[in-house]
């Protein structure tokens, strides 16, 4: 690594691993949330209602559901992984696999619900966004100076 690369990396993230971990977690959640809200807006523009039937009632899954189901699991999962990665750096690899598989596995629930096609496509893509963000964020947590 050259002096320039070291300086650039140091300028972007703090040297303290706990502080760096917190920044990575917050940044990952913000990126996922903004991306998922854009997908929601595109789904709306494409004619999606983001409504499905639950126990005989029509229930809306957005935008509150998009915000809640992006922020809560991602924050809890990444924060837990960040803490465990401080203890054992190898945990990040395990968390990457679990963190990618969980949102992808829950796509089935979206597909089987009675959402319209634009809503289904947007919601499925949101699950993929979360999986990708988890893998990238955990890779950033795993790398340290």
VENLINGI-V455544 format. One record per residue. OMEGA is omega in whole degrees, -180 to 180 (NA if undefined). Layout:
BEGIN
omega = {OMEGA/OMEGA}
END
This chain:
BEGIN
omega = {-179/178/-180/180/179/-180/-178/179/-179/-179/-177/-178/179/180/-180/-179/178/179/178/180/180/180/180/180/-179/-180/180/180/180/180/-180/-179/-180/180/-179/176/174/177/177/180/177/177/176/-179/179/177/179/179/-177/177/175/-179/177/-179/177/179/175/-176/177/-180/-176/-3/-178/179/178/-180/-178/-175/172/-172/-173/-178/-179/179/-179/-178/-180/178/178/179/180/179/-179/177/174/-179/180/-175/180/179/-179/179/178/-180/177/-180/180/-178/176/-176/-178/179/178/179/-178/175/-179/178/178/-178/-178/176/-175/174/172/-175/179/179/180/-179/-180/-179/177/178/177/177/179/177/-179/179/-179/-179/179/-178/-179/-179/-180/174/177/178/-177/-179/176/-178/NA}
END
